[in-house]
Amino acid sequence: MSDDDTPARVAQQPDPEAIVEFGDVDAEFRQLVADTLETSESLSIELLGGDDPVLVVEEVDGDD
């Protein structure tokens, strides 16, 4: 997978509130951050893997 793949995948997401680029950290840390943010009723989280993993965060209506 090339470095050009990650931005293309992120660009397909519907206007995220945040994109977290992790850089050189352990996979366990990335998963911990994703799991912690997922506990929020107002956030939708998608952890995109690859050479440069990113976390896409979107706000959702927590009343659903």
C-alpha positions, 0 to 999 in steps of 0.5 A: 500500500502506498502513502497515496492510499491513505488520503484517498480513503480519508477523502471518501469519508463524509467531512470528518470533525477530526483526522488523527495521524498517529505516526510511529506508535504501537498498534495497541496505543492506536487501538486504546485511543480508538476504544476510548473515543468510542465510549462517547455517545456523540462520536463515530470512530473509524480506525483506518490501517495501512502504512500510516494509520489514521483515526477518523472522528465524526460527530453523531447525534447521541440521541439515536 
